C-alpha cells in the first residue's frame, strides 16, 4: 500500500482547501482511510476517518462541521475538504490507512502513511 498526499498550501482564515491522498495497492476492501495532522511542537492528532465502504465516518471534535472526508473508489483517492479554516488548523497533514476500524484515532495503529502536506492558515 502506498499513499501520496497533496493539496496543501497557504490560505487565510475563513478560506477552504481540499487535500487529496492517492492510494495504490492490491485492494482497499476492509480498510479505513484517515487524516491526521501534526503542528510544530505537538503530537500527531486524529482529524477524520472513513471506511472504504463508506459506512463509517468519524471526526475530531475540533473539525466536526468544518471538515469532510470522502473517498472516490473509482480513483482510489481520499479527500479532505476543509472549510472555515482557522490559524489553529495550521499543521502538516498526513493520510493513513489500516485494515479494520479498531482504535481509529490512534496513529500507532496505522501501518501505512503518506508523506505530509503542509497547510498554513494565516490570521
Backbone as CSV, one residue per row, in Angstrom:
resi,resn,N_x,N_y,N_z,CA_x,CA_y,CA_z,C_x,C_y,C_z
1,UNK,0.859,-1.186,0.000,0.000,0.000,0.000,0.895,1.236,0.000
2,UNK,0.604,2.142,-0.915,1.320,3.418,-0.956,0.311,4.548,-0.974
3,UNK,0.638,5.590,-0.233,-0.235,6.747,-0.132,0.560,7.993,-0.474
4,UNK,-0.063,8.894,-1.203,0.603,10.143,-1.568,-0.361,11.297,-1.380
5,UNK,-0.042,12.146,-0.426,-0.896,13.281,-0.098,-0.464,14.516,-0.874
6,UNK,-1.431,15.361,-1.169,-1.148,16.615,-1.868,-2.265,17.603,-1.578
7,UNK,-2.050,18.841,-1.997,-3.100,19.841,-1.902,-2.916,20.888,-0.831
8,UNK,-1.880,20.785,-0.037,-1.657,21.776,0.997,-1.278,23.126,0.418
9,UNK,-1.245,24.128,1.283,-0.878,25.460,0.830,-1.048,26.493,1.913
10,UNK,-0.875,27.733,1.517,-1.029,28.876,2.423,-2.344,29.574,2.099
11,UNK,-3.211,29.659,3.092,-4.508,30.308,2.906,-4.772,31.240,4.066
12,UNK,-5.819,32.033,3.936,-6.215,32.943,5.004,-7.334,32.316,5.834
13,UNK,-7.473,32.791,7.034,-8.539,32.313,7.902,-9.891,32.498,7.210
14,UNK,-10.717,31.470,7.289,-12.019,31.505,6.649,-12.040,30.875,5.263
15,UNK,-10.867,30.648,4.694,-10.777,30.044,3.367,-11.017,28.535,3.435
16,UNK,-11.087,27.937,2.252,-11.254,26.491,2.129,-10.065,25.907,1.379
17,UNK,-9.862,24.630,1.603,-8.771,23.915,0.946,-9.170,22.449,0.867
18,UNK,-8.787,21.772,-0.209,-9.071,20.346,-0.322,-7.774,19.571,-0.474
19,UNK,-7.560,18.646,0.421,-6.411,17.753,0.353,-6.800,16.465,-0.364
20,UNK,-5.821,15.888,-1.056,-6.038,14.623,-1.747,-5.007,13.614,-1.283
21,UNK,-5.399,12.360,-1.296,-4.486,11.277,-0.949,-4.696,10.155,-1.974
22,UNK,-3.742,9.999,-2.856,-3.821,8.952,-3.868,-3.313,7.653,-3.269
23,UNK,-4.134,6.622,-3.343,-3.783,5.336,-2.749,-3.546,4.303,-3.832
24,UNK,-2.523,3.499,-3.640,-2.254,2.416,-4.576,-1.984,1.135,-3.795
25,UNK,-2.452,0.036,-4.333,-2.300,-1.242,-3.662,-3.233,-2.255,-4.270
26,UNK,-3.146,-3.509,-3.853,-3.969,-4.547,-4.452,-5.453,-4.375,-4.189
27,UNK,-5.819,-3.989,-2.996,-7.225,-3.798,-2.665,-7.331,-2.971,-1.393
28,UNK,-8.418,-2.253,-1.263,-8.669,-1.485,-0.052,-9.965,-1.916,0.623
29,UNK,-10.501,-3.014,0.173,-11.686,-3.568,0.819,-11.347,-3.886,2.273
30,UNK,-12.179,-3.398,3.188,-11.939,-3.630,4.600,-11.010,-2.625,5.243
31,UNK,-10.513,-1.673,4.473,-9.613,-0.660,5.014,-10.408,0.534,5.535
32,UNK,-9.761,1.261,6.435,-10.221,2.588,6.780,-9.129,3.565,6.387
33,UNK,-9.550,4.750,5.963,-8.640,5.777,5.489,-8.791,6.991,6.392
34,UNK,-7.684,7.515,6.854,-7.748,8.588,7.852,-6.836,9.751,7.483
35,UNK,-7.129,10.871,8.095,-6.260,12.038,8.057,-5.841,12.368,9.479
36,UNK,-4.578,12.614,9.641,-4.011,13.097,10.894,-3.286,14.401,10.594
37,UNK,-2.957,15.136,11.631,-2.169,16.349,11.452,-1.219,16.528,12.617
38,UNK,-0.159,17.236,12.348,0.847,17.494,13.389,1.338,18.922,13.260
39,UNK,1.071,19.694,14.304,1.541,21.065,14.366,2.921,21.091,15.018
40,UNK,3.708,22.136,14.780,5.047,22.212,15.370,5.002,22.088,16.888
41,UNK,5.829,21.207,17.430,5.902,21.045,18.869,4.769,20.264,19.491
42,UNK,3.888,19.731,18.653,2.745,18.980,19.180,2.754,17.553,18.649
43,UNK,1.989,16.706,19.318,1.872,15.328,18.875,0.940,15.247,17.656
44,UNK,1.121,14.178,16.906,0.224,13.953,15.776,-1.175,13.661,16.301
45,UNK,-2.177,14.295,15.713,-3.538,14.131,16.203,-4.481,13.697,15.096
46,UNK,-5.481,12.960,15.495,-6.501,12.453,14.595,-7.374,13.593,14.095
47,UNK,-7.730,13.542,12.813,-8.608,14.551,12.226,-9.931,13.918,11.766
48,UNK,-9.832,12.898,10.924,-11.037,12.283,10.365,-10.708,10.898,9.831
49,UNK,-11.736,10.049,9.769,-11.564,8.704,9.226,-12.840,8.275,8.531
50,UNK,-12.669,7.489,7.498,-13.823,6.950,6.775,-13.479,5.538,6.320
51,UNK,-14.440,4.641,6.466,-14.215,3.289,5.972,-14.316,3.290,4.449
52,UNK,-13.593,2.372,3.827,-13.565,2.360,2.366,-14.963,2.142,1.791
53,UNK,-15.786,1.388,2.506,-17.141,1.159,2.005,-18.091,2.305,2.345
54,UNK,-17.602,3.298,3.047,-18.404,4.487,3.317,-19.387,4.374,4.462
55,UNK,-19.391,3.249,5.137,-20.404,3.043,6.180,-20.062,3.727,7.489
56,UNK,-18.809,4.038,7.710,-18.405,4.650,8.975,-17.548,5.878,8.708
57,UNK,-17.907,6.956,9.406,-17.155,8.209,9.303,-17.099,8.854,10.682
58,UNK,-15.918,9.289,11.071,-15.762,9.944,12.367,-14.841,11.155,12.211
59,UNK,-15.090,12.154,13.051,-14.294,13.371,13.020,-13.831,13.739,14.430
60,UNK,-12.697,14.405,14.481,-12.279,15.020,15.738,-13.232,16.162,16.047
61,UNK,-13.461,16.413,17.315,-14.399,17.459,17.719,-13.971,18.826,17.182
62,UNK,-12.682,19.033,17.059,-12.176,20.345,16.646,-12.468,20.667,15.180
63,UNK,-12.788,19.652,14.374,-13.019,19.900,12.950,-14.434,19.544,12.513
64,UNK,-15.194,18.911,13.385,-16.542,18.482,13.020,-17.381,19.667,12.598
65,UNK,-18.042,19.504,11.456,-18.857,20.581,10.924,-18.107,21.510,9.973
66,UNK,-16.775,21.417,9.975,-15.967,22.250,9.066,-15.235,21.412,8.019
67,UNK,-14.841,20.220,8.404,-14.089,19.331,7.506,-14.979,18.174,7.062
68,UNK,-14.692,17.648,5.884,-15.419,16.481,5.385,-14.453,15.544,4.669
69,UNK,-14.486,14.284,5.048,-13.659,13.274,4.410,-14.513,12.481,3.436
70,UNK,-13.949,12.189,2.275,-14.673,11.414,1.282,-13.695,10.512,0.534
71,UNK,-14.250,9.517,-0.113,-13.426,8.569,-0.877,-14.035,8.385,-2.258
72,UNK,-13.209,8.543,-3.268,-13.598,8.212,-4.629,-12.955,6.868,-4.952
73,UNK,-13.747,5.806,-4.860,-13.143,4.486,-5.041,-12.863,4.170,-6.506
74,UNK,-13.364,4.980,-7.413,-13.029,4.785,-8.823,-11.630,5.321,-9.135
75,UNK,-11.204,6.291,-8.327,-9.885,6.898,-8.493,-8.921,6.493,-7.381
76,UNK,-9.394,5.684,-6.429,-8.578,5.303,-5.270,-7.975,6.540,-4.601
77,UNK,-8.829,7.527,-4.384,-8.375,8.791,-3.811,-9.242,9.175,-2.623
78,UNK,-8.579,9.605,-1.584,-9.248,10.074,-0.371,-9.108,11.596,-0.316
79,UNK,-10.184,12.270,0.005,-10.180,13.733,0.053,-10.469,14.208,1.475
80,UNK,-9.941,15.362,1.775,-10.307,16.066,2.998,-10.657,17.499,2.600
81,UNK,-11.937,17.782,2.579,-12.409,19.135,2.294,-12.390,19.920,3.594
82,UNK,-11.662,21.011,3.611,-11.512,21.808,4.826,-12.095,23.187,4.573
83,UNK,-13.131,23.520,5.310,-13.803,24.814,5.187,-13.615,25.622,6.464
84,UNK,-13.839,26.902,6.362,-13.745,27.803,7.516,-12.451,27.568,8.284
85,UNK,-11.370,27.560,7.557,-10.079,27.260,8.173,-9.698,28.330,9.187
86,UNK,-9.035,27.854,10.235,-8.597,28.717,11.331,-7.082,28.586,11.476
87,UNK,-6.438,29.609,12.043,-4.980,29.503,12.243,-4.582,28.249,13.031
88,UNK,-5.475,27.802,13.908,-5.193,26.607,14.701,-5.166,25.332,13.854
89,UNK,-5.625,25.409,12.626,-5.583,24.254,11.726,-4.222,24.120,11.041
90,UNK,-3.353,25.074,11.261,-2.020,25.019,10.666,-1.272,23.793,11.158
91,UNK,-0.811,22.974,10.219,-0.129,21.727,10.569,0.315,21.038,9.291
92,UNK,1.102,20.004,9.460,1.379,19.080,8.368,0.303,18.006,8.434
93,UNK,-0.372,17.780,7.339,-1.475,16.817,7.278,-0.989,15.531,6.596
94,UNK,-1.342,14.402,7.211,-0.936,13.091,6.722,-2.167,12.229,6.455
95,UNK,-2.136,11.463,5.387,-3.155,10.442,5.204,-2.576,9.104,5.663
96,UNK,-3.456,8.245,6.130,-3.033,6.958,6.676,-4.087,5.906,6.389
97,UNK,-3.680,4.651,6.435,-4.604,3.561,6.152,-4.316,2.369,7.050
98,UNK,-5.393,1.665,7.397,-5.253,0.408,8.120,-6.439,-0.483,7.809
99,UNK,-6.281,-1.754,8.052,-7.383,-2.688,7.904,-8.138,-2.727,9.217
100,UNK,-9.458,-2.671,9.142,-10.272,-2.713,10.340,-10.592,-1.308,10.827
101,UNK,-11.362,-1.241,11.908,-11.837,0.050,12.403,-11.453,0.296,13.858
102,UNK,-10.787,-0.660,14.467,-10.472,-0.510,15.876,-9.455,0.604,16.104
103,UNK,-9.660,1.331,17.199,-8.709,2.375,17.603,-8.372,3.303,16.443
104,UNK,-9.399,3.755,15.758,-9.184,4.527,14.537,-8.503,5.859,14.799
105,UNK,-8.579,6.363,16.024,-7.984,7.667,16.330,-6.532,7.577,16.799
106,UNK,-6.010,6.368,16.891,-4.654,6.190,17.380,-3.698,6.006,16.211
107,UNK,-2.778,6.928,16.057,-1.871,6.900,14.918,-1.003,5.643,14.893
108,UNK,-0.682,5.101,16.049,0.191,3.934,16.099,-0.456,2.703,15.471
109,UNK,-1.768,2.719,15.312,-2.481,1.571,14.744,-2.420,1.542,13.225
110,UNK,-1.893,2.610,12.623,-1.874,2.705,11.160,-0.500,2.308,10.618
111,UNK,-0.430,1.250,9.832,0.859,0.839,9.275,1.257,1.575,7.990
112,UNK,0.268,2.203,7.364,0.535,2.838,6.071,0.323,4.343,6.173
113,UNK,1.316,5.093,5.701,1.286,6.560,5.789,1.759,7.181,4.493
114,UNK,1.146,8.300,4.160,1.662,9.100,3.076,2.620,10.143,3.622
115,UNK,3.309,10.818,2.724,4.150,11.935,3.166,3.223,13.078,3.543
116,UNK,3.640,13.966,4.351,2.780,15.050,4.788,2.653,16.149,3.753
117,UNK,1.598,16.918,3.899,1.408,18.108,3.089,1.114,19.273,4.021
118,UNK,1.825,20.373,3.843,1.744,21.493,4.776,0.515,22.350,4.499
119,UNK,-0.216,22.630,5.556,-1.330,23.570,5.498,-1.019,24.705,6.464
120,UNK,-0.998,25.912,5.959,-0.741,27.082,6.789,-1.897,28.057,6.630
121,UNK,-2.491,28.418,7.760,-3.624,29.330,7.758,-3.208,30.615,8.458
122,UNK,-3.231,31.700,7.739,-2.836,32.988,8.315,-4.061,33.722,8.851
123,UNK,-3.846,34.497,9.881,-4.966,35.233,10.500,-5.161,36.590,9.860
